[in-house]
Amino acid sequence: MKTKSNKQLIISLITDDIINSCLVNRLNKAGLDAGDYYLNLSDTVFQLLKFRDDFRSDKIYEEYLKMVKRATPKHIQDEREKLDNLAIEIYHFLISKKQK
C-alpha cells in the first residue's frame, strides 16, 4: 500500500467528510434522526492542520461547513471529479486561513 502525503490524507478526509455530510443530510431530510451517524471528520482535519481551538477557528469551521454543503448527491454518484475538486478547494481555503 502506497503511503499518502499529509496533503493527500487531509484531502481524502475532506472528501470523506463531504460524502458523510451529504448522507447524513439526506437521511435527516427523509425524516430519520441521523445526527449520530456524522463522523466528525472535520475535527480530525482541523487537528491535522493544527488549528487552535479559538473563536477564529470557529469562524473558519463555519465557512468549511458552508463549503461542504455545496456538494450534492449527484457529485457523489456521477461527478466524482467535481467532488474531488471541491475537496481540493476546501483544502486550499483551510491552508490560506492557517497562514494568516
DRENPA-3360 file (N, C-alpha, C; in nm, 2 decimals, always signed):
BEGIN
1 = MKTKSNKQ = +0.08/-0.12/+0.00/+0.00/+0.00/+0.00/+0.09/+0.12/+0.00 ~ +0.06/+0.22/-0.09/+0.14/+0.34/-0.10/+0.10/+0.44/+0.01 ~ +0.20/+0.50/+0.07/+0.18/+0.59/+0.18/+0.14/+0.73/+0.12 ~ +0.04/+0.78/+0.17/-0.01/+0.91/+0.13/+0.06/+1.03/+0.20 ~ +0.08/+1.14/+0.13/+0.14/+1.26/+0.20/+0.03/+1.31/+0.29 ~ +0.07/+1.40/+0.38/-0.03/+1.47/+0.47/-0.13/+1.54/+0.39 ~ -0.09/+1.61/+0.28/-0.18/+1.68/+0.20/-0.29/+1.59/+0.14 ~ -0.24/+1.48/+0.08/-0.33/+1.38/+0.02/-0.42/+1.32/+0.13;
9 = LIISLITD = -0.37/+1.29/+0.24/-0.45/+1.24/+0.35/-0.56/+1.33/+0.39 ~ -0.53/+1.46/+0.41/-0.62/+1.56/+0.45/-0.73/+1.58/+0.34 ~ -0.69/+1.58/+0.22/-0.79/+1.60/+0.11/-0.88/+1.47/+0.11 ~ -0.83/+1.36/+0.13/-0.91/+1.24/+0.14/-1.01/+1.24/+0.25 ~ -0.96/+1.29/+0.37/-1.05/+1.31/+0.48/-1.16/+1.41/+0.45 ~ -1.13/+1.52/+0.38/-1.23/+1.62/+0.35/-1.33/+1.56/+0.25 ~ -1.28/+1.48/+0.15/-1.37/+1.41/+0.06/-1.47/+1.32/+0.14 ~ -1.41/+1.24/+0.23/-1.50/+1.15/+0.31/-1.60/+1.23/+0.39;
17 = DIINSCLV = -1.55/+1.35/+0.45/-1.64/+1.43/+0.53/-1.76/+1.48/+0.44 ~ -1.73/+1.52/+0.32/-1.83/+1.57/+0.23/-1.93/+1.46/+0.20 ~ -1.89/+1.34/+0.17/-1.98/+1.23/+0.14/-2.06/+1.19/+0.27 ~ -2.00/+1.19/+0.38/-2.07/+1.16/+0.51/-2.17/+1.27/+0.54 ~ -2.14/+1.39/+0.52/-2.23/+1.50/+0.55/-2.35/+1.50/+0.46 ~ -2.32/+1.47/+0.33/-2.43/+1.46/+0.23/-2.53/+1.34/+0.27 ~ -2.47/+1.23/+0.31/-2.55/+1.12/+0.35/-2.64/+1.15/+0.47 ~ -2.58/+1.21/+0.57/-2.65/+1.24/+0.70/-2.76/+1.35/+0.67;
25 = NRLNKAGL = -2.73/+1.45/+0.58/-2.83/+1.55/+0.55/-2.95/+1.48/+0.47 ~ -2.92/+1.39/+0.38/-3.03/+1.32/+0.31/-3.11/+1.24/+0.40 ~ -3.05/+1.17/+0.50/-3.12/+1.09/+0.59/-3.21/+1.18/+0.68 ~ -3.16/+1.29/+0.72/-3.24/+1.38/+0.80/-3.36/+1.43/+0.72 ~ -3.34/+1.47/+0.59/-3.45/+1.51/+0.51/-3.55/+1.40/+0.49 ~ -3.51/+1.28/+0.50/-3.61/+1.17/+0.48/-3.68/+1.14/+0.61 ~ -3.65/+1.22/+0.72/-3.73/+1.21/+0.84/-3.66/+1.12/+0.95 ~ -3.54/+1.08/+0.92/-3.46/+1.00/+1.02/-3.37/+1.09/+1.10;
33 = DAGDYYLN = -3.35/+1.06/+1.22/-3.26/+1.14/+1.31/-3.12/+1.07/+1.29 ~ -3.05/+1.13/+1.19/-2.92/+1.07/+1.15/-2.80/+1.14/+1.21 ~ -2.82/+1.23/+1.30/-2.71/+1.30/+1.36/-2.60/+1.22/+1.43 ~ -2.64/+1.10/+1.48/-2.55/+1.01/+1.54/-2.45/+0.94/+1.44 ~ -2.48/+0.95/+1.31/-2.40/+0.89/+1.21/-2.30/+0.98/+1.15 ~ -2.30/+1.11/+1.20/-2.20/+1.20/+1.15/-2.06/+1.17/+1.21 ~ -1.96/+1.15/+1.13/-1.83/+1.10/+1.17/-1.74/+1.21/+1.23 ~ -1.77/+1.33/+1.22/-1.69/+1.44/+1.27/-1.54/+1.44/+1.22;
41 = LSDTVFQL = -1.53/+1.41/+1.09/-1.40/+1.41/+1.02/-1.34/+1.54/+1.02 ~ -1.43/+1.65/+1.02/-1.38/+1.78/+1.01/-1.29/+1.81/+1.13 ~ -1.32/+1.76/+1.25/-1.24/+1.78/+1.37/-1.10/+1.72/+1.35 ~ -1.09/+1.61/+1.28/-0.96/+1.54/+1.25/-0.89/+1.63/+1.15 ~ -0.95/+1.68/+1.05/-0.89/+1.77/+0.95/-0.83/+1.89/+1.02 ~ -0.91/+1.96/+1.11/-0.86/+2.08/+1.18/-0.75/+2.04/+1.27 ~ -0.75/+1.93/+1.34/-0.64/+1.89/+1.42/-0.51/+1.86/+1.34 ~ -0.52/+1.79/+1.23/-0.41/+1.77/+1.14/-0.34/+1.90/+1.09;
49 = LKFRDDFR = -0.43/+2.00/+1.07/-0.38/+2.13/+1.02/-0.34/+2.22/+1.14 ~ -0.35/+2.17/+1.26/-0.31/+2.24/+1.38/-0.38/+2.37/+1.40 ~ -0.51/+2.37/+1.37/-0.58/+2.49/+1.41/-0.60/+2.50/+1.56 ~ -0.60/+2.61/+1.61/-0.62/+2.63/+1.76/-0.77/+2.62/+1.78 ~ -0.81/+2.59/+1.91/-0.95/+2.58/+1.95/-0.98/+2.72/+2.00 ~ -1.02/+2.81/+1.91/-1.05/+2.95/+1.94/-1.16/+3.01/+1.85 ~ -1.20/+3.13/+1.88/-1.31/+3.19/+1.80/-1.28/+3.20/+1.66 ~ -1.15/+3.24/+1.62/-1.12/+3.25/+1.48/-1.13/+3.11/+1.41;
57 = SDKIYEEY = -1.09/+3.01/+1.47/-1.10/+2.87/+1.41/-1.25/+2.83/+1.40 ~ -1.33/+2.88/+1.50/-1.47/+2.85/+1.49/-1.53/+2.92/+1.36 ~ -1.49/+3.04/+1.33/-1.54/+3.11/+1.21/-1.49/+3.04/+1.09 ~ -1.37/+2.99/+1.09/-1.32/+2.92/+0.97/-1.40/+2.79/+0.96 ~ -1.43/+2.72/+1.07/-1.51/+2.60/+1.07/-1.65/+2.62/+1.01 ~ -1.71/+2.73/+1.04/-1.84/+2.77/+0.98/-1.83/+2.78/+0.83 ~ -1.72/+2.84/+0.78/-1.70/+2.85/+0.64/-1.68/+2.72/+0.58 ~ -1.60/+2.64/+0.64/-1.58/+2.50/+0.60/-1.71/+2.42/+0.58;
65 = LKMVKRAT = -1.80/+2.43/+0.68/-1.93/+2.36/+0.67/-2.01/+2.41/+0.55 ~ -2.01/+2.55/+0.53/-2.08/+2.60/+0.42/-2.03/+2.54/+0.28 ~ -1.90/+2.53/+0.28/-1.84/+2.48/+0.15/-1.87/+2.33/+0.14 ~ -1.87/+2.26/+0.24/-1.91/+2.11/+0.24/-2.05/+2.10/+0.19 ~ -2.14/+2.19/+0.23/-2.28/+2.18/+0.20/-2.31/+2.21/+0.05 ~ -2.21/+2.26/-0.02/-2.23/+2.28/-0.17/-2.23/+2.15/-0.24 ~ -2.19/+2.04/-0.19/-2.19/+1.91/-0.26/-2.33/+1.86/-0.27 ~ -2.36/+1.80/-0.38/-2.49/+1.74/-0.40/-2.47/+1.59/-0.41;
73 = PKHIQDER = -2.58/+1.51/-0.40/-2.57/+1.37/-0.42/-2.52/+1.33/-0.56 ~ -2.55/+1.42/-0.66/-2.50/+1.40/-0.80/-2.35/+1.40/-0.80 ~ -2.29/+1.49/-0.72/-2.14/+1.49/-0.72/-2.09/+1.36/-0.67 ~ -2.15/+1.30/-0.58/-2.10/+1.17/-0.52/-2.13/+1.06/-0.61 ~ -2.24/+1.06/-0.68/-2.28/+0.94/-0.76/-2.22/+0.95/-0.90 ~ -2.23/+1.07/-0.96/-2.19/+1.08/-1.10/-2.08/+1.17/-1.14 ~ -2.04/+1.26/-1.05/-1.95/+1.36/-1.08/-1.83/+1.36/-0.98 ~ -1.76/+1.25/-0.98/-1.65/+1.24/-0.88/-1.55/+1.35/-0.90;
81 = EKLDNLAI = -1.52/+1.39/-1.02/-1.42/+1.49/-1.04/-1.46/+1.62/-0.97 ~ -1.59/+1.66/-0.98/-1.63/+1.78/-0.91/-1.62/+1.76/-0.76 ~ -1.65/+1.65/-0.71/-1.64/+1.62/-0.57/-1.49/+1.64/-0.52 ~ -1.40/+1.58/-0.60/-1.26/+1.59/-0.57/-1.21/+1.73/-0.58 ~ -1.26/+1.81/-0.68/-1.22/+1.95/-0.69/-1.27/+2.03/-0.57 ~ -1.39/+2.00/-0.52/-1.44/+2.07/-0.41/-1.36/+2.04/-0.29 ~ -1.32/+1.92/-0.27/-1.23/+1.88/-0.15/-1.10/+1.96/-0.16 ~ -1.04/+1.97/-0.28/-0.91/+2.04/-0.30/-0.93/+2.19/-0.27;
89 = EIYHFLIS = -1.04/+2.24/-0.32/-1.08/+2.38/-0.30/-1.08/+2.41/-0.15 ~ -1.15/+2.32/-0.07/-1.16/+2.34/+0.07/-1.03/+2.33/+0.14 ~ -0.95/+2.24/+0.09/-0.81/+2.22/+0.15/-0.73/+2.35/+0.13 ~ -0.74/+2.41/+0.01/-0.66/+2.53/-0.02/-0.72/+2.65/+0.07 ~ -0.85/+2.65/+0.08/-0.91/+2.75/+0.17/-0.86/+2.74/+0.31 ~ -0.85/+2.62/+0.37/-0.80/+2.60/+0.50/-0.66/+2.64/+0.52 ~ -0.58/+2.60/+0.42/-0.43/+2.64/+0.42/-0.42/+2.79/+0.42 ~ -0.50/+2.86/+0.33/-0.49/+3.00/+0.33/-0.52/+3.07/+0.46;
97 = KKQK = -0.62/+3.01/+0.53/-0.66/+3.07/+0.66/-0.56/+3.03/+0.77 ~ -0.50/+2.92/+0.75/-0.40/+2.88/+0.85/-0.27/+2.97/+0.85 ~ -0.24/+3.02/+0.73/-0.12/+3.10/+0.72/-0.14/+3.25/+0.76 ~ -0.26/+3.29/+0.79/-0.28/+3.43/+0.83/-0.27/+3.44/+0.98;
% end
